Amino acid sequence: MAGLFGMQKPQDTRPMAVAGQFYPDDPQELRTQLKEFFRAYPSDPDGRIVRALIVPHAGYVFSGEVAASAYACLPASARYERVFLIGPSHRASFEGASVDTGFNACETPLGRVRIDSACARNLVKQDSVFSYVPAAHLQEHCLEVQVPFLQERFPEVPPLVPILIGTQRISALRKIAEALRPYWNERNLFVISSDFSHYPAYDAACEADKRVADAILTGNLDAFGSALVENDQAAYPGLQTSACGQCAIAVLLMLMQEGGQDIEKTAYRNSGDSPYGGKSGVVGYNAFVIRDRVSETFSLSPEDRQELLRIARQTLEQSFGGPRNMDTTSVSDALKTPCGAFVTLRRNGNLRGCIGTFGEDIPLYRLVGRMARSAAFDDPRFPPLQKSELPEIEIEISVLTPLRRIHSIDEFHYGREGIYIVKGGRSGTFLPQVAEEVNWTKEEFLGHCARDKAGIGWEGWKDAELYTYEAIVFGE
């Protein structure tokens, strides 16, 4: 049975609280209903890595199909280390966030699913913003109703980390987000549980829910907050809240602030669209999927590469009195793109200078000229280039992709990516091609970069900010 967990003592398993109310308590009926929900949506329509979902948590007859529209975006091949279930506390008031450390598993009619107790305990140990409030979890429905969808979607459900948020203080929400940031990677799935407008009339709900959904689609926390305020100021009769899980959504948007993900709304309905609901006081249900962005492929044609090498070479020649009438009037659009670049000079195969930057708001062709001059005269490891050396100089150019922040070296593709280390005002980098020139392990690569380039010691990378990037490398 999907999601079945090994034998546990009864007290180790959180019992079902809302089976038979929010969703069927008969396994076969529940499985049939879930399959019917998923039938409305194509399986794995995109294939990109899914980082997070925002899904509703009402009774399945009202919101189940909307939730399925987001769960259907999980690729069939997806494998996660754990699933963070995050939602609002409806049953208890408390400050901060409550992480379920009281149970080793949770139960639905489809079987038991393991709780990642070690991860839950680590969060509580790590920061006082986390605690365990048993009364918040025992009867809470907003996380429980998500589990059957996971059981239907995954042959084996990853262990869960159930988190309920009981605060609206922005400072506490930021602490929650920072504590979760190390887990914000392709190996973990975040499921944010939230319904939207509560109890306005049908048309008002559609308007209010669209305003909030449009703000979420921007990925901007301030835009989300402004939409909530605008709904309050609109004073829709009956509207009690625009999103009961607004704090959980805010934490998600904080995690997304470094960029790299796209948000898509997968469905919207409200309870007035169900045959079981009226139109006078409805609840709204939006669903979203957050996927890793596939950056547009940046490429340089052979002509582009030769043009950049020509610019670099002519820049060096100009430094020694060469012709100054460099023609750049016909450079391609690709060479006008602002992006990072390093220029490496070698003499008889030996390094003679290397300077670069991770990007400025100037076109690539201009940046390459600047970096060529800096590599020749500003690299502190070497004396300034002499005119007599110029015929023996070979030029190599590395055009860089945007930096990508990582939180574990497991995310670093050694040999394909370069590393950029930042700590305490110091920084250093190794280009991807350095890996081809040395016989180091990944950890040695990081150690050398931390010690020899950033000046923060051999193990300084372990508590530094780490960024990776790729490079288009070519030379004379």
Buried (B, 14 or more C-beta within 10 A) or exposed (E): EBBEBEEBEEEBBBEBBBBEEBBBBEBEEBBEBBEEBBEEBEEBEBEBBBBBBBBBBBBBBBBBBBBBBBBBBBBEEBEBBBBBBBBBBBBBEBBBBBBBBBBBBBBBBBBBBBBBBEBBBBBBEEBEBBBBBEEBBBEBBBBBBBBBBBBBBBEEBBBBBBBBBBBEEEEBBBBBBBBBBEBBBBBBBBBBBBBBBBBBBBEBBBBBBBBBBEBBBEBBBEBBBEBBEBBEEBEBEBBEBBBBBBBBBBBBBBBBEEEEBBBEBBBBBBBBBBEEBEEEBBBBBBBBBBBBEEEEEBEBEEEBBEBBBBBBBBBBBBBEEBEEEBEBEEBBEBBEEEBBBBBBBBBEEEBBBBBBBBBBEBBBBBBBBBBBBBBBBEBEEBEEBEEEBBEEBEBBBBBBBBBBBBEEBEBBEBEEBBBBBBBEEBBBBBBBBBBEEEEBEBBEBBBBBBBEBBEBEBEBBBEBEBBBBBBBBBBE
